[in-house]
Amino acid sequence: MDRRDDPPSAPELVIDLDNVAEAYRSLTTNLPAVNVHYAMKCNPHPEILALLHALGCRFEIASAAELDALVAIGADPAQVLSSNPVKPPAHIARQHAAGVWRFAFDSEDELDKLAAAAPGAAVVVRLAAHQIRSGVPSEGKFGVDGDTAVALMLAARERGLHPYGAAFHVGSQMLLPHAWRAPLRAVGYVMSKLAAEDVFLHMVNLGGGFPARYTAKTPPIADYWAAISAGLAQLPYPVAAACEPGRALVAEAGRLRATVIGTAVRGGRRWAHLDVGAFNGLMESLETGNQLRFPVSDSRGSAARDRFHLTGPTCDSQDTIMFDVELSADLRTGDEVYLGTAGAYTTVYASRFNGFDAPVVRCVTGVAIETSDDAAYCG
């Protein structure tokens, strides 16, 4: 039977848990003395969380629901960072009651909520990071300048909260290791100003931003540590360091299997319509203006090649993944297209816009996901 007559199936995201474990070990090896807290918003699949927990990873959350998922796998709330600078009061209270004691903030309004819902909690002020464009720009919504941060920490002390640390985020998929230098100088400024007020910090949160390999070359993690360690050494006194990676731990572990639902030639350009697109799994295509380039291959593997615009299944013209992607020239309906480095920010952003399914997730171990469809389930 022609594959075009087969019943439709949902796109599938295959996660190689061995790859996740390897990425975690590599990051912890290359960032010595830095506590790694996985940013679970990136991919909160229970098997990923359970694996990282078993390896000794800590976690970062933005909501009470994320904490519930961690408690379900046995994670200790006392080791969890609550890093969303603006939280619903009920979420603060739930997290604090469960044992979370470190909360990010960047406003007096948030301090008032924390003082009421989490009295005596430790607070971490969010600094604005120096604007260096990252692969997936994500900064600008949160963070304050150094002098404002000092004033906020003194205000926290007046409210009975514990001024504990400073945090920043350089942006997601940061390919420039020196991006951490200026924020760490700002942290040093805040620490010096607070020390004059007899307030001493205990932690600097380096945020996330560590990259995964898409089609662009990424610097070695050692280069990031060289910049970060130099910045930490210049702080006025030693503090503990933490980071919140997401993409760097799970992106490369994922391969998204999509099916071609139609092809067309429009204005001399070839289009391949897939059963997965920006609205049901690849929202970062829109976030980056189609600049995030996933490694792509297809089931035909033909020697003859052509360039396609890859687009999603919905009737929305914005629903396009990448332009000018090289694939088999004879690609047609029913063929499969594989998008690599798809383990981060895919299923979490997926909706059922226009009624199309989000990818189903399958976790595997002990198999190369690029070559086998018979991998053993890990759950």
C-alpha positions in Angstrom: 0.0 0.0 0.0 1.2 3.5 -0.8 2.4 5.3 2.3 0.2 8.2 1.3 -2.8 6.0 2.0 -1.6 5.2 5.5 -3.7 6.5 8.4 -2.2 9.7 9.9 0.0 9.5 12.9 1.2 12.2 15.3 4.7 13.6 15.0 7.1 11.9 17.5 9.8 13.4 19.7 12.4 10.7 20.6 14.6 11.6 23.6 17.9 9.8 24.1 18.3 9.7 27.9 21.9 8.5 27.5 22.6 11.8 25.7 21.0 13.8 28.5 23.2 12.0 31.1 26.3 12.7 29.0 25.4 16.3 28.6 24.9 16.7 32.4 28.2 15.0 33.1 30.0 17.2 30.6 28.5 20.4 32.0 29.3 19.6 35.6 32.8 18.5 34.7 33.5 21.7 32.7 31.8 24.0 35.2 33.5 22.9 38.5 32.2 24.4 41.7 29.0 25.5 40.1 25.7 24.0 41.3 23.6 22.9 38.3 19.9 23.6 38.5 18.0 22.3 35.5 15.6 24.8 34.1 12.7 22.4 33.9 10.6 24.8 31.7 12.8 23.6 28.8 11.5 20.0 28.9 9.7 18.7 32.0 9.2 15.2 30.8 9.0 13.0 34.0 11.7 10.6 32.7 14.1 13.4 32.1 13.5 14.8 35.5 13.9 11.4 37.2 17.2 10.8 35.3 18.7 14.2 36.2 17.6 13.8 39.8 19.3 10.4 40.0 22.5 12.0 38.7 22.5 14.6 41.4 21.2 17.5 39.4 19.2 20.2 41.2 16.3 22.2 39.7 15.0 25.6 38.9 11.2 26.4 38.8 8.9 29.2 37.8 5.6 27.9 39.2 4.1 25.8 41.9 3.0 23.2 39.3 6.6 22.7 38.4 7.5 22.1 42.0 4.7 19.5 42.2 6.3 17.6 39.4 9.7 17.6 41.2 8.2 16.5 44.5 6.6 13.6 42.6 10.0 12.3 41.7 11.5 12.8 45.2 13.4 16.0 44.6 14.2 18.1 47.7 12.4 21.5 47.6 15.1 22.9 49.8 17.5 22.5 46.8 15.1 24.1 44.3 15.6 27.7 43.1 12.4 29.7 42.5 13.7 32.0 39.8 10.6 33.7 38.2 11.0 37.3 39.3 7.2 37.8 39.4 5.1 35.1 40.9 1.4 34.8 41.8 1.1 35.1 45.6 -0.5 31.7 45.9 2.4 30.1 44.1 4.8 31.8 46.5 2.9 30.4 49.5 2.7 26.9 48.1 6.4 26.8 47.3 7.5 28.2 50.7 5.2 25.8 52.6 6.8 22.9 50.6 10.3 23.9 51.6 11.6 26.3 48.9 13.4 29.1 50.6 15.2 31.0 47.8 13.2 33.3 45.6 14.2 35.7 42.8 12.7 39.2 42.5 13.3 42.6 40.9 10.7 44.9 42.3 9.3 46.3 45.6 5.9 44.8 44.8 7.4 41.4 44.7 9.1 42.0 48.0 5.8 42.8 49.5 4.3 39.5 48.2 7.3 37.6 49.5 7.2 39.2 52.9 3.6 38.2 53.3 3.6 34.7 51.7 7.1 33.6 52.5 8.2 35.5 55.7 12.0 35.2 56.4 12.7 33.8 52.9 16.1 34.3 51.2 15.8 36.6 48.2 17.9 36.8 45.0 17.8 40.1 43.1 17.6 39.8 39.3 20.1 42.1 37.5 19.6 43.2 33.9 22.2 41.6 31.7 24.4 43.5 29.2 22.6 43.3 25.8 24.5 40.9 23.6 22.3 39.1 21.1 21.9 35.4 21.7 20.8 32.7 19.3 17.3 32.8 20.9 16.9 36.4 22.3 15.0 36.2 25.6 16.2 39.1 27.7 14.7 42.6 28.4 11.6 41.6 30.4 13.4 41.2 33.8 16.2 42.8 35.7 17.4 46.1 37.2 20.6 48.1 37.3 23.1 47.8 40.0 22.0 50.8 42.1 18.4 49.7 42.0 19.4 46.2 43.0 21.2 47.6 46.0 18.2 49.6 47.1 15.9 46.6 46.6 18.1 44.4 48.8 18.1 46.9 51.6 14.4 47.1 51.2 14.2 43.3 51.5 16.1 43.5 54.8 13.7 46.0 56.1 10.8 43.6 55.4 12.4 40.8 57.3 13.7 38.9 54.3 17.2 37.6 53.9 19.3 39.3 51.1 20.9 36.2 49.8 22.2 36.5 46.2 22.2 38.1 42.8 21.2 36.6 39.5 21.2 37.4 35.8 20.5 35.7 32.5 22.5 36.5 29.3 19.9 35.1 26.9 19.2 31.6 25.5 21.6 29.9 23.1 24.5 32.3 23.8 27.4 31.6 21.5 29.7 34.2 23.1 31.4 33.1 26.3 32.4 36.6 27.1 28.7 37.5 27.6 29.1 36.6 31.3 31.8 39.2 32.0 29.8 42.4 32.2 27.0 40.9 34.4 29.5 39.5 36.8 31.1 42.9 37.0 27.7 44.3 37.9 27.3 41.6 40.6 30.6 42.7 42.0 29.4 46.3 42.1 26.3 45.3 44.0 28.2 43.2 46.4 30.6 46.0 47.3 27.8 48.5 47.8 25.9 46.1 50.0 29.0 45.3 52.0 29.2 48.9 53.0 25.7 48.5 54.4 26.8 45.3 56.3 24.9 43.1 53.9 26.9 40.2 52.4 25.6 37.9 49.7 26.0 34.1 49.6 25.3 33.2 46.0 25.5 34.4 42.4 23.2 32.7 39.9 24.8 32.7 36.5 21.5 31.9 34.7 21.3 29.7 31.7 22.3 30.4 28.1 24.7 27.6 27.5 24.2 26.5 23.9 23.4 23.3 22.1 24.7 22.3 18.7 22.2 23.0 15.9 23.8 23.8 12.6 26.1 26.6 13.9 29.3 25.7 15.6 29.3 26.2 19.4 32.4 27.1 21.5 33.6 24.5 24.0 32.1 24.7 27.5 35.7 25.2 28.8 35.6 28.6 27.1 32.6 29.6 29.1 34.2 28.5 32.3 37.3 30.5 31.5 35.2 33.7 31.3 33.0 32.8 34.2 35.8 31.8 36.6 37.7 35.0 35.8 34.6 37.0 36.6 34.0 35.1 39.9 37.6 35.6 40.9 37.1 39.4 40.6 34.2 39.5 43.0 35.0 41.3 46.3 34.6 38.1 48.3 33.8 34.4 47.5 30.3 33.3 47.0 28.7 30.1 45.9 27.8 29.9 42.2 24.8 28.3 40.6 23.5 28.0 37.0 20.2 27.2 35.3 20.9 25.3 32.1 18.0 23.9 30.1 18.8 23.7 26.4 22.4 22.6 26.9 21.2 19.5 28.8 18.3 18.2 26.6 18.3 19.8 23.2 20.7 17.5 21.5 19.0 14.4 23.0 15.9 15.0 20.9 15.0 14.0 17.4 11.6 15.1 16.0 10.1 12.7 13.4 7.6 14.6 11.2 5.6 13.3 8.2 5.3 15.2 4.9 1.6 15.9 4.4 2.0 17.7 1.1 4.5 19.4 -1.3 4.0 22.4 -3.6 5.9 24.7 -6.0 5.0 28.4 -5.5 6.8 31.2 -7.2 9.6 28.8 -8.2 10.2 27.7 -4.6 9.5 24.2 -3.4 7.5 23.8 -0.2 7.3 20.8 2.1 4.3 20.8 4.5 4.9 18.7 7.6 2.6 17.5 10.3 4.5 19.6 12.9 5.2 23.3 12.8 5.6 26.4 14.8 2.3 26.1 16.7 2.4 22.4 17.6 6.1 21.9 18.5 8.5 24.4 16.9 7.6 27.8 18.3 11.2 28.8 18.5 11.1 29.0 14.7 8.9 32.1 15.2 10.8 33.4 18.2 14.0 33.5 16.2 12.6 34.7 12.8 13.4 31.3 11.4 17.0 31.8 12.2 17.3 28.7 14.5 18.5 26.0 12.1 17.7 22.5 13.1 19.8 19.7 11.5 17.4 18.1 9.0 17.3 14.8 7.1 14.7 12.7 5.5 13.6 9.1 5.0 14.4 8.9 1.3 18.1 9.9 1.6 18.3 10.4 -2.2 21.5 11.5 -3.9 19.6 14.1 -5.9 19.0 17.1 -3.6 16.8 20.2 -3.8 16.0 23.0 -1.5 12.7 23.3 0.3 10.9 25.7 2.6 9.8 23.6 5.6 6.4 24.7 6.9 3.8 23.4 9.4 0.3 21.9 8.9 -1.9 24.9 9.9 -3.5 27.4 7.6 -1.5 30.2 9.3 1.2 31.7 7.0 3.5 32.3 10.0 3.6 28.6 10.6 6.9 28.1 8.8 10.0 26.3 10.3 13.0 27.0 8.1 13.7 28.3 4.6 16.0 26.8 2.0 16.5 23.4 3.6 18.4 20.8 1.5 16.4 17.5 1.3 15.9 14.7 -1.2 14.7 16.1 -4.5 12.0 13.4 -4.8 10.5 14.1 -1.4 6.8 13.6 -1.4 3.7 13.1 0.7 4.1 10.3 3.2 7.9 10.6 3.5 9.4 11.4 6.9 11.6 14.4 7.8 13.8 14.3 10.9 14.7 17.4 12.8 17.7 17.0 15.2 18.5 19.0 18.4 14.8 19.1 19.1 14.7 18.1 22.8 14.3 21.7 24.1 11.3 24.0 24.0 9.3 21.8 21.6 6.5 19.9 23.4 6.3 22.5 26.1 5.3 25.2 23.6 3.0 22.9 21.6 -0.7 23.7 21.2 -3.5 22.1 19.2 -4.0 25.2 17.1 -6.1 24.3 14.1 -6.7 20.9 15.7 -3.2 19.4 14.9 -1.6 17.1 17.4 1.5 18.0 19.5 4.3 15.5 19.2 4.1 12.4 21.3 7.3 11.7 23.4 9.2 8.5 23.5 12.3 8.2 25.8 15.0 5.6 24.8 18.2 4.3 26.2 21.0 2.3 24.8 20.3 3.1 21.1 21.3 5.7 18.6 18.1 7.5 17.8 19.3 8.6 14.4 19.3 5.0 13.0 16.8 2.9 14.9 13.0 2.9 15.2 13.1 -0.2 17.4 14.5 1.5 20.5 13.5 0.2 23.9 11.2 2.4 26.0 12.8 3.6 29.2 9.6 3.9 31.1 
